[in-house]
Amino acid sequence: MQHHSECLAVLEQLIAFDTTSYKSNLPLIDYVKHYLDHKNIDITIDYNDAQNKANLFISTGPKDSAGVLLSGHTDVVPVDGQDWDTNPFEAVIKNNNVYGRGSADMKGFIACALVIMKRAADMPLTYPLHLCLSYDEEIGCVGVRHILTQLSSLIIPPRVVIIGEPTLMDVATSHKGKAVFQVQFYGTEGHSALAPNYTNAIHAASAFVQSLIDSQQVVAKEGHLDTGYDIPYSTIHVGKIHGGTALNVVPNLCQLDYEIRNVAEDSIAAIQTQILKDFAAKDASYRYELQDINQYPGLMTNQTQPELKSIQALLPQSNITKLSFGTEAGLFQQCFDSPILVCGPGSIEVAHKPNEYIAISQLNACSHFLDKLVATLL
């Protein structure tokens, strides 16, 4: 079990790289390339346009057969304004937990994956082991899209893909999709003493928010229900609103950001149509511009797949589950017909929060699982 302590050592290194999404991840990428410098390991580096971030695709074993693909994102969410007890970019071990930004989401998994990749390179593999590391997942699964277009030419479709987001080592087969929209409302500016003579952009935005609330009620009642989720229906949520300059001026601009998280059977487009129809019925005269900011698809893996049964056999303590949060898995599903699963160490409950941590027992469970998984490639 020597490599369990190696996972810990690698995790300490990974946490020390501040890979907040708005910063470069190249120092971490260089560390990984150096760590996996081995004659049996192939590494493909895929830079973004600005050349300040990169995806890595790493492979060992024979090229001409279907193996296992592990995947994770290297970026973390900001710590700005959070009240940490320790330095978020220094791994601190206490009470058998490792504290640090990204420990659970998801550098704990990446550490275990790097260690197993290095060990697999010295084994006589019959089937390959692949590892994909992406950038900019936390801002809408942005970076991985770039490498996915190349993967089909780099490898034979894997027999299973495992995205190592924190699930406490349960095996998730589904999660909702998400779409982010921004609406700009245009009114006419004037003195508030004559307010009725002008069009108030905040009033327009308020009517739109009411349409979102009304549409949510319709979707919850008439949309598809999936009781595998904490919230069984598709959700509509306003997260930001910005408008007005001074109280005595009728505002001519107001902007709001909202999201739709959809269960697989509901279409984002249909929900959006419902919202806009409801808004037009309230007042068709408001001027607005709607922008589609970002979307990523949900995941829906058939639970009867034999590969799922094989993975379950390696994780006898695990439950089959559905996730309330989004991952890159749906994008992998668009790329490969292979079963796509989400399974990794740590809890999503502590992700994105101050004093994020991963239990050492979770790292050990993940290492143990990956050991057994690689044994199936021999």
N, C-alpha and C positions, 0 to 999 in steps of 0.2 A: 504493500500500500504506500510505497515511497512517493508515488506521484501525487497523492492527495496533498502532501505538504508542498509539492511543486506547484500545484494549482494555486495554493495560497500565495506563494512567492510571486507567481505570474500576475495574480489579481492585484497584489500590492503595486506592481509596476504599472498595470493598466489604469488603476484609479489615479495614480500620480499625473497622468496626462489629462490636462483640462481640455476635454473634447466637447465642450458645450457647442451646440449646433452652429452658432454664429462664428466659431473659431475653426482654425485648421485642425484636421486630424492626422496630418502627415507625420508628426513625431511618433504617434502611436503606430502608424503604418510602418514606419522605418524600424521600430522596435520589433514588430511582428516578423518582418522580412528577415531581420537579423536572427531572431529566435528560431525561425523555421529554416534556417540556411542548412540544407541537407541535399545530398545528391539525388535522393528519391522523391523530393518535393518540388512540384512545379508551382510557380507563383505568377499570376497575371495581375498587373496593376492597371487600374482604370481611373484616370484623373477626370475631375470636372473641368469645365471650360476655363475656369480661372486658375487651374493648376494648383489650387491650395487645399484640395481635398481629394481623397481617392477611395474607391472600392478595391478590395483585394479578392481574387479568386485563387484558391489554394487547392492542390490536388495531389494525392499519392495513390499508387496502385495502378493496375492495368487500365489503359484508356478505352479498351474496346468492349467493356461490359458495364452493366447498370449497377451502380453502387448506392451509397448513402450520401446525401447532401445535408450538411449542417449549415445554419445561417444565423447571423446576428448583426446588430447595428453598433457602430463604434461611438456614436454621438450620445450626449447626455443632455438633460434639460438644465436650464440655468439655476444657480444657487442665489442669485441676486434677491435681496430682501428676505431671505430665509434665515431663521435663527438656529444655527448649528452649534452643537456643544464642542465639536472638534473641527479641524481643518477638513473641508469636504473633499479636497484633492490629496489627502494623505490617508492611507488605509490604517485604521485604528482597530486593534483587536481587543474586545472586552466582552465578558460574559459569553464566550464561544460564538460571538458574532463579529463580522468584519464590517465596520462602519466606513462610509465614504460614498460620494456621489457616483452613481452608476454601479454600485456593488450588486444590487439586485437587477437593475435595468440598464444594461444587461451584460456587464463585464464579468460577472461571476461565471456565466455560461461560456463566454468567450475564452476565459482563462482555462476552463476544463477542456474546451474544444482544442485549444492550441496544444495543450499537454498531450492529449490523445492523438492529435495529428502527428506530433513528433514521434510518439511511440509507434504509431501505425507504419511510419516510414521505414522502420526496421523489421517489419513483419512481412512474411510471404503472402501478400494479399491476393485473393482470386478476384475480388471485386474492389473498385476504388472507394476511397473516402475523400469527399470534397468539403471545403469550407468556404462560405461566402461571407465577407465582412463589408458592411455598407456604411455610407455616411448619410446624414440629414434625414434619418427616419423620423425623428421627433417633430419635424416641421411638416409632416404629411407624406412620409414614405417616398421622399424625393430622389435620393441618390441611387437606390437599388435599381430603379427603372433603367438606368443607363447600362448597368452590367447585365441585366436580364436579357437585353436584346442580343448580347453576345454569347450567352451561356449555351444556347442550342448548338452553336458551332464549336463550342469548347468540349462539351461532354455528351455522352449518350444519356437520354433522360434517366434520372435516378429511380431506383425502386421505391424510395421514400425520401421526403424532404422534411427536416425537423428544424423549425424556427425556435430558438432557445429563449423566448421571452419568459419572464418569471410566472410559473404556474404552480409552484410548490411541487414540481415533478408530476403533476397530473397531466393527462394527455387531452389537449383541446382539439376538437375537430371543426369548430365553427366560431366565427365572430361576425359582428355586424360591419357593414361598410359605412363610409362617412363621406359627406360632401360639405364643403365650406363655401358660403356665399357672402358677398358684400353688396349692400344696396346704398346708393347715394340718392337722396331726395332733394329736389330743387324747389324752392319757394320763391317769393319775391320779398325783398327787404323794404322795411319802412318803419316809421315811428310807431311805437306800440299804442300811442294815444289813438291812432287810426287803424288799429290792428285788423278789424274786419275788412279793410280795403286791400289787404295783402294776403299772400298765401304762405302759411306757416309750415316750414319744412319739418319741424319737430312734430306738429300735428299729423302730418303725412306719415312720418315714421311710426307714430303711436298707433295709427290705424293699421299699419302693416304688422306691428307687433301683435295687435289684437287678432289679425288674420292668422298669424303663426300659432297663437293660443287656440283659436277656434279649429284650425286644421289639425292641431295635435289631438284635440278631442275626437275629431272624425277618424283620424288614423288609429287611435287607440281602440275605438269602437268597431271600425269597419275594416281595418288593415289586418294583415296576417299576424297571428299570435304564435310565438315560439316560447313555450314555457321553460325551455332549457336556459334561457337568459334571466338575469336578475330582473330586468325590465323586459317583459315578454313582447313588446311591440316596438315599432320604429319611433324614434323620438326627434322632436324639433326643439331647438334651444337657441335663445338669443344670448350672446356672450358679451357684446360690446355695443355701446351707442355713444355717438358724439355729435353735438350740435349746439348752435347758438353762440353769440359773442357777448351780448349784454342784455339785461332784463328788459330795457326799454326799446330794444330793436327786434322787430319781427325777423326770426331767423330764415335765411335763404338757403341754408345747407344743413343737412343732417345725414349722418352715415351710421349704418348698423351692420354688424357681422352676426350671422347665424349659421347653425349647422343642422344637418339632418343625419342621423345615424339609422341606417335601415337594416331590418332583418332581410335575409336573402330573397324572400319571396315578394317583398315590396320594392317597386322601382323608385329610385330617387326622382326621376322625371315625372312620374305620376303624382308623387307627393308635392313636388314643386308646382305642377299644374293646379293642384287643389288649392295651394296657398295663393297663387296669383289670381285664380278665379274668385276666391273669397275676397281678396283685396279690391279687385275691380268692381265687385258688387257693392263694396262700402263707398267708394268714390273713384270713379274712373278718370277724374280730371287731374289727379296728382301726377307730376312729372318725376320719373325716377330712372336710374340706370342700375341694372343688376349684373354683377360680375360673378362668374364661376371661378373661385380662387384655387381650389384644390379638391380632388376626389381620390379615394382609394377604395378598391372593392372589398366586400366581405369575403369570408372563407366559408366554404361548405364542403367538407370531405365526407364521402359516403362511409357510414360507420360499419358497413359489412365488408370492407376491403380486407383481404387476407393480411396485407402488410400491417394494418392496424392491430390485428390479432397478434402478429409476431412481436410488435413493439410492446403490447400489453403484457405478453409473456415475460419480457425482460423487466417489467415494472409491476410486479404482482400487487404492490400496495396502492397503485394509482387508480384514480377514477377517470372515466371518460367525461369530458366537460365541455361547456361552451364559454367563451370569454366575453366579458362586457367591454373590453377595450380592443382597439384595432392593432393590427400588426402588418408586416410585409407579406404575410402568407397568401392573401388573396391575389397579390401580384404574381407570386410564384405559381399560383394555380392557373393564371392566365397563360403562363409560359410552358408549363409541364402538365401532362395528364396524370402524373404520379400522385399518389396520396400525399397531401401536405398536412403536417401536424404541428401543433405548437406545444412544446414541452421544455421547461427549463427550471433551474433552481431559483429560490427566492420568492418573495411575495410581492404582488402588484400593490398590495395595501401600503407598502412603505416607499414605493417608487414615487419620484417627483417631490417627495417631502423632505424637510430637514431631517438630519440623522438617519438617512437611508442606510439600511444594513442588509447583510445576507448571513444566515446562520451557517457556521462551518459544517454542520450536519447536512445541510442542503448541498453544499459543494461536494461533500463526500458521496452523497446519493447520486449526484449528477456524474461524477467520475466513475462510480461503480456501474451506472447504466451505460455510459459510453464505452467502458471496457467490454461489457457484454455485447454491445452493439458491434464493436469492431471484431469481436470473436466470430460474429456471423458472416464477416467478409473474408474469412480465412478459407 
